[in-house]
Amino acid sequence: MNPLGKKYLRKEALPTIFCPGCGHGTVLNSTLRMLDKVGLENFLFVSGIGCSSWLPVFIKADVLHTLHGRAVAVATGLKLVQPDKKVMVFNGDGDNMAIGGNHFIHAARRNIDITVVMLNNYIYGMTGGQASPGTPLNSKTKTSPYGSHEKPFDAVKLAIGAGATFVARETSASPIKITRTLEKAVNHRGFSFVEIMSQCPTQAGRNIYGKSAPSDIFRILRDSAVSKKDTELLQGQFRTGIFHLDEETPVYSQKIEVAAS
Protein backbone atom coordinates (compact mmCIF):
# COMPACT_ATOMS: atom_id res chain seq x y z
CA MET A 1 0.00 0.00 0.00
CA ASN A 2 1.30 3.47 -0.87
CA PRO A 3 1.76 6.16 1.83
CA LEU A 4 -1.54 7.87 1.00
CA GLY A 5 -3.36 4.56 1.37
CA LYS A 6 -1.80 3.94 4.77
CA LYS A 7 -2.74 7.44 5.86
CA TYR A 8 -6.33 7.65 4.64
CA LEU A 9 -7.76 4.16 4.00
CA ARG A 10 -9.47 1.85 6.50
CA LYS A 11 -7.45 -1.34 6.84
CA GLU A 12 -10.52 -3.33 7.86
CA ALA A 13 -12.32 -2.36 4.63
CA LEU A 14 -9.58 -3.52 2.28
CA PRO A 15 -9.18 -4.89 -0.31
CA THR A 16 -11.67 -2.79 -2.25
CA ILE A 17 -14.59 -4.39 -4.09
CA PHE A 18 -13.57 -2.84 -7.41
CA CYS A 19 -12.94 -5.26 -10.27
CA PRO A 20 -9.38 -5.37 -11.68
CA GLY A 21 -9.05 -2.55 -14.19
CA CYS A 22 -12.05 -0.58 -12.90
CA GLY A 23 -11.62 3.17 -13.19
CA HIS A 24 -13.14 3.73 -9.75
CA GLY A 25 -9.87 2.76 -8.09
CA THR A 26 -8.12 5.55 -9.97
CA VAL A 27 -10.78 8.01 -8.80
CA LEU A 28 -10.27 6.86 -5.21
CA ASN A 29 -6.54 7.45 -5.55
CA SER A 30 -7.12 10.93 -7.00
CA THR A 31 -9.56 11.69 -4.18
CA LEU A 32 -6.94 10.77 -1.58
CA ARG A 33 -4.45 13.09 -3.27
CA MET A 34 -7.04 15.89 -3.15
CA LEU A 35 -7.72 15.22 0.55
CA ASP A 36 -4.00 15.28 1.28
CA LYS A 37 -3.87 18.82 -0.11
CA VAL A 38 -7.15 20.14 1.32
CA GLY A 39 -7.21 18.24 4.63
CA LEU A 40 -9.59 15.45 5.67
CA GLU A 41 -10.71 16.79 9.05
CA ASN A 42 -13.62 18.89 7.80
CA PHE A 43 -15.16 16.35 5.40
CA LEU A 44 -18.38 14.35 5.58
CA PHE A 45 -19.04 11.77 2.85
CA VAL A 46 -22.34 10.41 1.56
CA SER A 47 -22.98 7.69 -1.01
CA GLY A 48 -25.85 5.65 -2.40
CA ILE A 49 -25.85 2.14 -3.87
CA GLY A 50 -23.62 0.82 -6.63
CA CYS A 51 -19.94 0.23 -7.36
CA SER A 52 -19.11 3.94 -7.22
CA SER A 53 -20.94 4.41 -3.93
CA TRP A 54 -18.45 2.17 -2.16
CA LEU A 55 -15.62 4.62 -2.83
CA PRO A 56 -15.91 6.78 0.34
CA VAL A 57 -16.51 3.72 2.54
CA PHE A 58 -12.81 2.89 2.28
CA ILE A 59 -11.75 6.33 3.58
CA LYS A 60 -11.06 6.98 7.28
CA ALA A 61 -13.82 9.55 7.66
CA ASP A 62 -17.46 9.99 8.63
CA VAL A 63 -19.50 8.29 5.89
CA LEU A 64 -23.24 7.79 5.39
CA HIS A 65 -23.91 4.89 3.01
CA THR A 66 -27.54 5.53 2.10
CA LEU A 67 -30.36 4.06 0.01
CA HIS A 68 -30.23 3.86 -3.77
CA GLY A 69 -30.76 7.32 -5.26
CA ARG A 70 -31.06 9.09 -1.91
CA ALA A 71 -27.47 10.21 -1.39
CA VAL A 72 -28.01 13.80 -2.56
CA ALA A 73 -31.15 14.17 -0.43
CA VAL A 74 -29.30 12.92 2.67
CA ALA A 75 -26.34 15.18 1.87
CA THR A 76 -28.70 18.16 1.63
CA GLY A 77 -30.01 17.55 5.13
CA LEU A 78 -26.51 16.91 6.44
CA LYS A 79 -25.22 20.19 5.04
CA LEU A 80 -28.09 22.18 6.54
CA VAL A 81 -27.40 20.86 10.04
CA GLN A 82 -23.60 20.92 9.62
CA PRO A 83 -23.02 24.02 7.44
CA ASP A 84 -19.37 24.28 8.47
CA LYS A 85 -18.53 20.87 6.99
CA LYS A 86 -17.53 19.99 3.42
CA VAL A 87 -20.13 17.45 2.30
CA MET A 88 -19.11 15.26 -0.62
CA VAL A 89 -21.32 12.75 -2.45
CA PHE A 90 -20.15 9.84 -4.59
CA ASN A 91 -22.67 8.08 -6.82
CA GLY A 92 -23.08 6.56 -10.28
CA ASP A 93 -24.92 7.41 -13.47
CA GLY A 94 -27.87 5.20 -12.53
CA ASP A 95 -27.92 6.26 -8.88
CA ASN A 96 -27.71 9.97 -9.67
CA MET A 97 -29.73 10.36 -12.88
CA ALA A 98 -32.39 7.63 -12.59
CA ILE A 99 -33.88 6.93 -9.16
CA GLY A 100 -31.98 9.91 -7.70
CA GLY A 101 -32.52 12.30 -10.59
CA ASN A 102 -35.17 14.36 -8.83
CA HIS A 103 -32.96 14.96 -5.78
CA PHE A 104 -30.04 15.84 -8.04
CA ILE A 105 -31.76 18.55 -10.07
CA HIS A 106 -33.43 20.16 -7.06
CA ALA A 107 -30.23 20.27 -5.02
CA ALA A 108 -28.65 22.01 -8.01
CA ARG A 109 -31.62 24.35 -8.32
CA ARG A 110 -31.37 25.33 -4.66
CA ASN A 111 -27.58 25.70 -4.89
CA ILE A 112 -26.96 23.45 -1.91
CA ASP A 113 -23.32 23.83 -0.89
CA ILE A 114 -22.24 20.22 -1.53
CA THR A 115 -20.02 18.44 -4.05
CA VAL A 116 -21.54 15.62 -6.11
CA VAL A 117 -19.09 13.33 -7.90
CA MET A 118 -20.85 11.08 -10.42
CA LEU A 119 -18.83 8.17 -11.77
CA ASN A 120 -20.32 7.39 -15.18
CA ASN A 121 -19.47 3.93 -16.49
CA TYR A 122 -22.48 3.83 -18.86
CA ILE A 123 -24.19 0.94 -17.07
CA TYR A 124 -25.59 -0.53 -13.86
CA GLY A 125 -22.42 -2.42 -12.98
CA MET A 126 -23.20 -3.91 -9.58
CA THR A 127 -26.71 -5.18 -10.33
CA GLY A 128 -26.05 -7.11 -13.50
CA GLY A 129 -25.40 -4.83 -16.47
CA GLN A 130 -28.72 -3.10 -17.12
CA ALA A 131 -29.03 0.06 -19.24
CA SER A 132 -28.79 3.32 -17.30
CA PRO A 133 -29.54 6.98 -18.16
CA GLY A 134 -25.88 7.20 -19.17
CA THR A 135 -25.87 4.25 -21.58
CA PRO A 136 -24.92 5.38 -25.11
CA LEU A 137 -27.56 5.11 -27.83
CA ASN A 138 -27.73 1.69 -29.55
CA SER A 139 -25.58 0.03 -26.87
CA LYS A 140 -26.38 -3.56 -26.01
CA THR A 141 -26.97 -4.31 -22.33
CA LYS A 142 -28.83 -6.95 -20.33
CA THR A 143 -32.02 -4.89 -20.64
CA SER A 144 -31.41 -3.71 -24.20
CA PRO A 145 -30.16 -6.84 -26.02
CA TYR A 146 -31.01 -5.30 -29.39
CA GLY A 147 -29.49 -1.94 -28.56
CA SER A 148 -30.69 0.91 -26.36
CA HIS A 149 -33.23 3.14 -28.09
CA GLU A 150 -33.07 5.83 -25.40
CA LYS A 151 -30.92 8.92 -25.83
CA PRO A 152 -28.66 9.25 -22.77
CA PHE A 153 -28.59 12.29 -20.53
CA ASP A 154 -25.74 14.73 -20.99
CA ALA A 155 -25.06 15.11 -17.27
CA VAL A 156 -23.08 18.33 -17.71
CA LYS A 157 -25.91 20.05 -19.58
CA LEU A 158 -28.43 18.66 -17.09
CA ALA A 159 -26.50 20.07 -14.14
CA ILE A 160 -26.03 23.49 -15.75
CA GLY A 161 -29.69 23.65 -16.75
CA ALA A 162 -30.77 22.75 -13.22
CA GLY A 163 -28.69 25.55 -11.70
CA ALA A 164 -25.42 24.00 -10.50
CA THR A 165 -22.79 26.69 -9.94
CA PHE A 166 -19.71 24.52 -10.63
CA VAL A 167 -19.84 21.88 -13.38
CA ALA A 168 -16.96 19.82 -14.73
CA ARG A 169 -16.16 16.52 -16.45
CA GLU A 170 -12.99 14.43 -16.48
CA THR A 171 -12.07 10.79 -17.12
CA SER A 172 -10.36 8.09 -15.09
CA ALA A 173 -7.64 8.20 -17.76
CA SER A 174 -6.54 11.61 -16.36
CA PRO A 175 -5.93 11.15 -12.61
CA ILE A 176 -3.98 14.40 -12.16
CA LYS A 177 -6.81 16.40 -13.75
CA ILE A 178 -9.30 14.64 -11.46
CA THR A 179 -7.33 15.67 -8.39
CA ARG A 180 -7.14 19.30 -9.51
CA THR A 181 -10.81 19.43 -10.48
CA LEU A 182 -11.98 17.87 -7.22
CA GLU A 183 -9.93 20.40 -5.26
CA LYS A 184 -11.60 23.27 -7.11
CA ALA A 185 -15.02 21.67 -6.65
CA VAL A 186 -14.80 21.18 -2.88
CA ASN A 187 -13.44 24.70 -2.42
CA HIS A 188 -16.29 26.20 -4.44
CA ARG A 189 -19.12 27.66 -2.38
CA GLY A 190 -22.26 26.30 -3.98
CA PHE A 191 -23.53 23.17 -5.71
CA SER A 192 -20.54 21.52 -7.40
CA PHE A 193 -20.98 18.69 -9.87
CA VAL A 194 -18.12 16.64 -11.29
CA GLU A 195 -18.84 13.87 -13.77
CA ILE A 196 -16.01 11.35 -14.13
CA MET A 197 -16.15 8.94 -17.05
CA SER A 198 -14.88 5.65 -15.66
CA GLN A 199 -14.15 2.38 -17.43
CA CYS A 200 -16.06 -0.76 -16.40
CA PRO A 201 -14.23 -3.81 -17.81
CA THR A 202 -16.80 -6.22 -16.38
CA GLN A 203 -20.40 -5.30 -17.26
CA ALA A 204 -19.76 -2.49 -19.77
CA GLY A 205 -16.82 -4.46 -21.16
CA ARG A 206 -18.90 -7.53 -21.91
CA ASN A 207 -22.02 -5.72 -23.06
CA ILE A 208 -21.30 -2.25 -24.47
CA TYR A 209 -17.70 -2.54 -25.67
CA GLY A 210 -17.53 -6.23 -26.49
CA LYS A 211 -14.05 -6.26 -24.98
CA SER A 212 -12.77 -7.90 -21.81
CA ALA A 213 -9.29 -6.34 -21.49
CA PRO A 214 -9.33 -3.30 -19.18
CA SER A 215 -6.47 -1.76 -21.17
CA ASP A 216 -8.60 -1.77 -24.34
CA ILE A 217 -11.48 0.02 -22.62
CA PHE A 218 -9.07 2.43 -20.97
CA ARG A 219 -7.69 3.44 -24.36
CA ILE A 220 -11.19 3.90 -25.78
CA LEU A 221 -12.11 6.15 -22.87
CA ARG A 222 -8.86 8.12 -23.12
CA ASP A 223 -9.20 8.63 -26.87
CA SER A 224 -12.90 9.62 -26.59
CA ALA A 225 -12.14 12.60 -24.34
CA VAL A 226 -11.54 15.92 -26.08
CA SER A 227 -11.11 19.47 -24.84
CA LYS A 228 -14.22 21.49 -24.14
CA LYS A 229 -12.83 23.99 -26.67
CA ASP A 230 -13.25 21.54 -29.56
CA THR A 231 -16.21 22.67 -31.61
CA GLU A 232 -16.90 19.39 -33.38
CA LEU A 233 -17.44 16.00 -31.76
CA LEU A 234 -17.06 12.70 -33.56
CA GLN A 235 -19.33 9.80 -32.67
CA GLY A 236 -18.54 8.48 -29.21
CA GLN A 237 -16.48 11.51 -28.18
CA PHE A 238 -17.23 13.82 -25.25
CA ARG A 239 -15.80 17.08 -23.94
CA THR A 240 -13.86 17.47 -20.68
CA GLY A 241 -12.92 20.41 -18.48
CA ILE A 242 -14.71 22.95 -16.32
CA PHE A 243 -17.86 24.00 -18.17
CA HIS A 244 -19.55 26.38 -15.75
CA LEU A 245 -18.50 28.46 -12.76
CA ASP A 246 -20.79 30.89 -10.94
CA GLU A 247 -19.44 32.44 -7.75
CA GLU A 248 -22.16 35.06 -7.35
CA THR A 249 -25.32 33.05 -6.61
CA PRO A 250 -25.88 32.69 -2.83
CA VAL A 251 -26.05 29.20 -1.39
CA TYR A 252 -29.25 27.83 0.13
CA SER A 253 -28.08 28.06 3.74
CA GLN A 254 -27.33 31.77 3.27
CA LYS A 255 -30.88 32.37 2.05
CA ILE A 256 -32.29 30.58 5.09
CA GLU A 257 -30.15 32.64 7.46
CA VAL A 258 -31.29 35.89 5.84
CA ALA A 259 -34.94 34.83 5.99
CA ALA A 260 -34.65 33.81 9.65
CA SER A 261 -33.08 37.10 10.63
N, C-alpha and C positions, 0 to 999 in steps of 0.2 A: 504494500500500500504506500502511495506517495505521501509526503508530509501534509498536504492539504487534507487528504483522506483521514489520516490519523488525528488531525486537529478538529475536523468538523463532522465526521461520519460516526454513526452509532455502530459499535462493534457487534452488538447483539442482533442488528438488523441485516448484517452482511452474510453472504454475498447478496447483491441486488437480484431482483427478479427479472431484470432485462435480458432478453435473448442475446446471444453473441452477435455482434454487429449492429445492434439497435442504436439508433441515434440518440436515444434518451440518456444513455450513459455519458455521451459527450456533453449534453446540456447540463447534466448534473455536475460534471467537472467544471464547466464554465460558470455555473452558479456558485460553486465553492470559491472560485477565483474572484468573482464579484464580491462575495461576502468577506473575503479576506481583505479586500480594499475598503469596503464600506463599514464593516463591523457587524457581527452577528447579534449582538446583545439586544438590539431594539426591534428584532424581527419576529413576526408571527406568521406562520404558514398555514394555508388552507388548501385542501385538494378534494376532488370528488372520487369517481370510480373509473378505473381504466389503467392501462400501463403507465401513462404519463402521471397519473395522480399518485403513484407510489414515490415519485421523485423526492418530495420533501420529507417523507417518512424516514429516510435514511440519514437526515441531517440532525445533529444534536441541537434541537430547538423545540419551541412549543409548536405543535402541529395539530390541526383538526382535520381528520380524515372523514369526510362527510358523505352524504348520500349522492347518488348519481345525478349530476346536473345541478346540485344545490350549493356548490362551493362558493360561487359569487354571492349568493344570497347570504350565506353564513358569514362570509368575509365582510359584507356590508354592515351587518349587525356588530361584528367584532370591531370594525373600525370606529363605529359610532360610540361604542363604550370604551374603547382604548384609542382615542384620537392621536395620542403621542407615539403610537407604534407604527412601524412599517408593515403593512399587511400585504402578503404576496400569495397569489393563487396560482396553482399549477393544474391544468386540465388538458383534455384532448379535443379534437375537432368534433367528435360526437358528443362528448360531455358538455362542451361549451356552446355549440351551435344547434344542437338538437333538443334534448330534454332540458338543457340549461339555457337555451337561447333567449328566453324571455328575461331571465335574471341578468344576462349579459348586456342586452341592449338597454335595459332600464338603469343599471348601474352606470353605464356610459352616459346615458341621458342626464342622470343626476350629478355626474362628475364626482362620484365617490372616490376618495383619495386612496385607491388601492392599485396594485399592479397585477394584471392578469397575464400569465404566460400560457399560451395555447400551443401545445405540441401537435402539429398536424402531420399525421402519417397516412392520411387519405382513407382510413379504414377503422372499423372497430376491431382492434387487435386482440384484446384480452377475451372477448366474448365469442370469437369464432370466425371473424372475417366478413362481417356484414358491411353493406354500403353505409357511408356516413354522409353528412352534409358537405364534407370535404372531398368526397370521392370524385375523381375526374369523370367527365362525360364519356360514356361508352365503355367504361372500365368494368371488367368482369369481377364479381365478388360472389360470396355465398348467397346473397339475396338478389343479385342481378347476374345470373349465369349467362344471360344473353347480352350483357352490357347495360350499364346504368343509363337510363333515359332522363335523369334529372340533372339539370345544370347545377354545379356546386356553388356554394357561397364563396364570394371573395371576402374573406374575413377582414382584410384591411379596409375595404370600402364600407363594409357593414359597420365596423367600429367607428369610422369617421362619420358616417351618416347618422349614427346613433348619438354622437356627441362626445366621444372620447377625446381627451386633450393631448394625449401622446400615443402615436400609433407607429409601429415599426414591424418589419419582417426580416428574419435572417434564416439561415439553414444550419443544420448540424454539421455541414461541411466547412463551416467558418467559425470555429470555436472562439477565436480571439474577438471577432465581431460580436458574437453573442455576449461575451463578458462585458464589452464596452457598452452595448445597447442596454443590457440589463442594469448596469450601473446608472445610466441616464434615466431609465424608466423608474427605478425605485427612488431616485432623487427628485423626480418631477412631482410637483404638488398638483394632484388631480388624477383622473382615471387614466392609467397607462395600460396599453395593450401591446403585447409583443407576440406575434405569431412566429413560431419556429418550425420550419419544414424539416421533418425528421424521418429518416429511412426506417422502414419496417421490413426486415428480410424474411420474416415468418409469414404473416398473413398477407400483407401487401405484396411481398415477394412472390408468393405462390399464385396469388389471384390477379393482381393488377399488372405486375411487371412480367410475370412468367419467368422469373429468375430466382435462384436460390442463394447465389453468392452475395454476401453483404457488400463486397467491394464493387460489384456491378451496379447495385442500386445506389451506392454512395456516389459513384461517378455520374450516374444519371441525374441525381439530385444536384450535385455540384455544377454540372453543365447546364442545368435548367435555370439556374439562378442568374439573373442579369441585373444591372444597375437600374435603379428607379429612373435614371435619366434617359434610358433607352426608350425611344418613341415607338418602336415596333417590336411586338412579341411574336415569336414563332410558336407553333403548336407545342404545348407542353411547357413552355417557359413561363416564369413569373419574376416579378421585380422584387428587389430587396433594398433595404435602407430604412431611414426614418421618413415617413410620409406626411406626418402631421404633428405639429407642436403648437399648443396654445397655452400660454402662461398667464393669460389675463382672466379667464373665466374662474370665478370663485368656486371652491369645493363645497360639497353639500353640508359638511359640518359647520363651515363658516356661515352659511345661510341660516342654519338652525340657531346658531349663537346670536346672530343679529336679530332674528325674529323673537327669541326669548328675552332679549334685553329691551 
